Amino acid sequence: MKRFFKPIEKECSAKKPALSPSKKDGETTETSSEENSKKDPLKFVTWNANSLLLRVKNNWPEFSNFITTFDPDVIALQEVRMPAAGSKDAPKNHQELKDDTKASREEKLILMRALSSPPFKNYQIWWSLADSKYAGTALLVKKCFQPKKVSFSLEKTVFHFLLSALKYEPDGRVILAEFETFYLLNTYAPNNGWKEEENSFQRRRKWDKRIQEFVLQCSGKPLIWCGDLNVSHEEIDVSHPEFFAAAKLNGYVPPNKEDWGQPGFTIAERKRFGAILKEGRLIDAYRFLHKEKDMDCGFSWSGNPIGKYRGKRMRIDYFIVSEELKDRIIACEMQGHGIELEGFYGSDHCPVSLELSEASSDSEKKEKKNLDV
């Protein structure tokens, strides 16, 4: 279901802002108010690329055509698997990829050629400050919609953009951008795994706790939180609930029943995610518009087309928005469909899109408030 009105067409400023100065070690970047368009982005895409380099080598024309057609203002990417320039614990540059070996220089050249061609040349890109070719995120923003500030951590100081020069996620799982009227958070949540181990259940519990703390201290502006959140909130969000609830790895059964099942669909993860939404006063944009299960277009991740996971699908990629933005949601769609992964562009995830209407003016808000009284 979509709202029956269209977003107001945006006109980008004729004068494109210059690239912001290079920052290091997770430092925030900032553009002047003169460089910013008067309007904020209204069209967004999030996509777990499952290796951006592989997508550029094998699926780029198709994905480029999708971006040209949909024409998003912001593209949030996860699992880009490209570290930022600079060694571990050394100064990093969010605008530069690691190129200290022959192989990394060749990979960087391939990516930069793709991203400097239409339609991507119209975007400025921020690379998360990942230490290695693991996980990682990226954020592409049209040059006429430049954020005021960008940071790379969930630390509480981020919202004041103070003392954050050394704050970034080693795996590059976070990019936070502040626009004039909202914050945009792009995250790649760690997989829950199958066991009670440091890099499985324990890691995911710590992540969920940090996310919960983050959204609770988010104030001053609404939040748009997107990315691969690695959780399916309700049974309606998976194609085969019984299959995922009973899933095991090599026959292992965790001692706590709430940890049983497919990573991303355990009771424990789903409860924590629900608490984050409730306590943070957040809305699942897709489910806000789509109340019924859609077996063709209602999932963002699909299992291997060969084997027992064929046709087994989950919705684990989201746009989560603050409650005050819910009336501005025009559309939120899974851009891929079917068990043959049409619209997935080589990844095991399909892009997810969000469209918002223009923010109401102060006079319109006042008029609406008077009508509601």
PERA-V773236 format. One record per backbone hydrogen bond with DSSP energy under -1.0 kcal/mol. NH is the residue of the N-H (numbers start at 1). CO is the residue of the C=O. E is the energy in kcal/mol with one decimal. If there is no record, write none. Layout:
BEGIN
{{NH CO E} {NH CO E}}
END
This chain:
BEGIN
{{3 330 -1.8} {5 3 -1.3} {27 24 -1.6} {29 150 -1.3} {31 148 -1.3} {44 354 -2.8} {45 74 -1.9} {46 352 -2.6} {47 76 -2.3} {49 78 -1.9} {51 79 -2.8} {52 80 -1.0} {55 51 -1.8} {56 52 -2.4} {57 53 -2.1} {58 54 -1.9} {59 55 -2.8} {63 59 -2.0} {64 60 -3.1} {65 61 -2.1} {66 62 -1.8} {67 63 -2.4} {68 64 -2.6} {69 65 -2.3} {70 66 -3.0} {71 67 -2.6} {73 43 -2.2} {74 43 -1.6} {75 140 -2.9} {76 45 -3.3} {77 138 -2.8} {78 47 -2.0} {79 136 -1.3} {80 136 -1.3} {81 135 -2.8} {84 130 -1.2} {85 96 -2.6} {90 87 -2.2} {96 93 -1.8} {98 83 -2.4} {105 101 -2.2} {106 102 -2.0} {107 103 -2.3} {108 104 -2.4} {109 105 -2.1} {110 106 -2.0} {111 107 -2.3} {112 108 -2.9} {113 109 -2.0} {114 110 -1.7} {115 111 -2.6} {116 112 -1.1} {120 117 -1.0} {122 119 -1.4} {123 120 -1.9} {124 141 -3.0} {126 139 -2.4} {127 94 -2.5} {128 137 -2.7} {130 128 -1.9} {131 170 -2.8} {134 132 -2.2} {136 171 -1.7} {138 77 -1.9} {139 126 -2.3} {140 75 -2.9} {141 124 -2.5} {142 73 -2.6} {143 122 -2.2} {145 142 -2.4} {148 178 -2.8} {149 178 -1.2} {150 29 -1.3} {151 176 -2.9} {158 155 -1.9} {159 156 -1.0} {160 157 -1.1} {162 157 -1.7} {167 164 -1.7} {169 152 -1.4} {172 169 -2.2} {175 186 -1.9} {176 151 -2.9} {177 184 -2.9} {178 149 -2.9} {179 182 -3.0} {183 222 -2.6} {184 177 -3.1} {185 224 -3.0} {186 175 -2.9} {187 226 -2.2} {188 173 -1.7} {189 228 -2.5} {197 195 -2.0} {200 197 -1.6} {201 195 -2.1} {202 197 -1.7} {204 200 -2.2} {205 201 -2.4} {206 202 -2.1} {207 203 -2.1} {208 204 -2.6} {209 205 -2.1} {210 206 -2.2} {211 207 -2.6} {212 208 -2.4} {213 209 -2.3} {214 210 -2.3} {215 211 -2.6} {216 212 -1.9} {217 213 -1.6} {224 183 -2.6} {225 320 -3.7} {226 185 -3.1} {227 318 -1.5} {229 227 -1.0} {229 316 -1.9} {232 264 -3.3} {237 234 -1.8} {238 235 -1.7} {239 313 -2.7} {244 240 -2.1} {245 241 -2.5} {246 242 -1.4} {252 249 -2.0} {259 256 -2.2} {260 257 -1.7} {262 244 -3.0} {265 262 -2.9} {268 258 -2.7} {270 266 -2.3} {271 267 -2.5} {272 268 -2.1} {273 269 -2.5} {274 270 -2.3} {275 271 -2.2} {276 272 -2.1} {277 273 -2.2} {278 274 -2.5} {279 275 -2.9} {280 276 -1.9} {282 277 -2.8} {283 321 -3.6} {285 319 -2.3} {288 284 -2.1} {289 285 -1.1} {290 286 -2.6} {298 294 -1.6} {300 314 -1.4} {301 314 -2.8} {302 348 -2.0} {303 312 -2.5} {310 307 -1.7} {312 309 -2.3} {314 301 -2.2} {315 237 -2.3} {318 227 -2.2} {320 225 -3.5} {321 283 -2.7} {322 223 -1.9} {323 281 -2.1} {325 322 -2.4} {326 323 -1.5} {328 325 -1.9} {329 326 -1.3} {330 355 -2.9} {331 355 -1.4} {333 353 -1.4} {335 351 -2.9} {337 342 -2.4} {338 296 -1.9} {341 338 -1.3} {342 337 -1.3} {344 341 -1.5} {347 344 -1.8} {350 300 -2.2} {352 46 -2.6} {353 333 -2.5} {354 44 -2.2} {355 331 -2.8} {356 42 -2.4} {357 328 -2.2} {365 361 -2.4} {366 362 -2.2} {367 363 -2.2} {368 364 -2.6} {369 365 -2.3} {370 366 -2.1} {371 367 -1.9} {372 368 -1.8} {373 369 -1.0}}
END
